Amino acid sequence: MDATANPVAMRTEPVRDDALLRATRRRALLSRLLAHGALILGVLIVAFPIYMTLVGSTHDAGTIGRGDVPLLPGAHTVENYATAWNEGGGRSHTTPASTMLVNSLIMAVAIALGKIAISILSAYAVVFFSFPGRMLAFWAIFITLMLPVEVRIIPTFQVIVDLNLGNTWPGLVIPLIASATATLLFRQFFLTIPDEFVEAAKIDGAGPARFLKDVVLPLSLTNIAALFVILFIYGWNQYLWPLLIINDRSMETIVVGLSKMIGRGDAQNEWNTIMATAVLALLPPVLVVALMQRWFVRGLTETEK
Amino acid sequence: MQRKVIFRGRLLPVALLLPQLAITFVFFFWPAGRAIYQSLLREDAFGLSQEFVGLENFQDVLSDPNWVNAALNSVVFSGCVAGLALGLALFLAVQADKSLRGVTVYRSLLIWPYAVAPAVSAVLWLFLFQPQVGMIGRWLNAAGFAWDYRLNGTHAMILIVIAAAWKQIAYNFIFFLAGLQSIPASVLEAAAIDGARPARRFWSIIFPLLSPTTFFLLIVNLTYAFFETFGIIHALTSGGPGQATETLIYKVYVDGVQNLNLGLSSAQSVILMVLVIALTAFQFRAVEKKVHY
């Protein structure tokens, strides 16, 4: 509307506009406040079980056993963690947490590095070479996506028994390091490396091994870091496989060991030691996610493509 | 599929592929084949002789009321876990998407449960819901609600659903937030100018535009609830009380590892393999859709 043609509108409109603006601003502010409120509530609910576990790990077994866990930390922190670390706990007196943490660390790092190593090698072979059976090999790796451990428990266990690998590190780690996802990811990435790089390397007389070491690996570092975060967590959190393969207590991993400590979940459990062990069991992977968040989010979204 | 410039050589690539292929054959194809083979055999009670029985094991499995019970439990469990984890994550992601300031802080505070092992998550929630020791368990009992997950199957199911869904919220949140942030603001502004209220904007614009993400996450969540939650059930309920929380995966474990019934366990494994293949195929279709979108 032409404002000069209607002097009345000219006088009234700024006033109405102002009120509308204020109302809109107020509504926007209210909606933002509600959003923040909901998010803070969500964060608190998500964090609550961890908080109570931390609190539980600072009281004595008697306080917890009577059902009087306070909302604030107690004074038994040092002794609870010392017991968990040195002796282990629960009435079945499991392995000390220090031993289980080392075992979990070996397992997680071996699985993560193993998966990354063999996936880089196979993706490199599939992308940078042409040979008979290339696609067949690729599909053979790809199809393992459809055969998780959980659906072939017994026969895989039988293979381990036949190979005499029960209760050994190779038996625990090797079956878990085949990785279709990581191979697919590296293949995808290798395909984006410009042909000129390969040509230049060839002209300079670099062979495939040299090209892998000096060009492809340095270019893949971010992908490797992102994948390592995801695979470390995957390895650390393994449950069914170590449960089946390991019955030597000195090789117990902390996740399986923790679940053995709670037994049937009785009130008489040494909950203080159990909670201290639970904190120790979740701390390493949570720290990895917290400290390497950028790579973690990247790894998570990349592996699903 | 193939680069233009490549290295020559036949032995080297095969050598590079060898470790991966060897593991794949020894620990994936050989056991999978063995599962299929054993699913067609039946052992006598002493494990001395085997007899070919065709598809009888499958008939036995499918007509076993315990297996049907486990299948129903799996459906209820996965449905509840996926529903709860997706619903909460979507709600939180929509809230986080509103206030662009602080999004990264909230994301950091919400994503770390992803790193907690399922069995550890079970222990954390047990400490809250244990009827005599746990804070919430005691509140419930004090309030006159006879809460005991060790006696009541529904309670046990609720507990494992909570422990499983809690861990998955982080993952869903990351993907929902990315999906929400890729919806162009101009579309929402246009709707707002047309007078669409926030609720209307959500259901008519955001939710449909988000559906590829939702579908993809639904498949991922169902797969997670089906196959990766063994630790939660094993640590918390061992499938009990009775068989109220026995899922298909847990039953394979019980029949194979504890009852040593190879034929029946293998037949169940084969059925599960078919299920995984179907889920994986769905997942790839979901990813394709995501790319188009």
Interface residues (C-beta under 8 A of the other chain):
Chain A: S31 R32 L34 A35 H36 A38 L39 G42 V43 V46 A47 F48 P49 I50 M52 T53 G56 I64 G65 G67 V69 I118 S119 L121 S122 Y124 A125 V126 V127 F128 F129 S130 F131 P132 R134 A137 A140 I141 T144 L145 M146 L147 P148 E150 V151 R152 I153 I154 P155 T156 F157 Q158 V159 L163 I174 P175 I177 A178 S179 T183 L191 D195 V198 E199 K202 G207 P208 F211 I233 W236 N237 Y239 L240 L243 L244 V255 V256 L258 S259 I262 R264 G265 A267 N269 W271 I274 M275 A278 A281 L282 P285 V286 V288 V289 A290 Q293 F296 V297 L300 T301 E304 K305
Chain B: Q2 R3 K4 V5 I6 F7 R8 G9 R10 L12 P13 V14 L16 L17 P19 Q20 L21 I23 T24 F25 V26 F27 F28 F29 W30 P31 A32 R34 A35 Q38 L88 F91 L92 Q95 A96 K98 S99 G102 Y106 R107 S108 L109 L110 I111 W112 P113 Y114 A115 V116 A117 P118 A119 V120 S121 A122 V123 L124 W125 L126 F127 L128 Q130 Q132 V133 M135 R138 R150 W166 I169 A170 Y171 I174 F175 A178 P198 F216 V220 F227 E228 F230 G231 H234 A235 L236 I249 V252 Y253 G256 V257 L262 S265 S266 S269 L272 M273 V276 I277 T280 V287
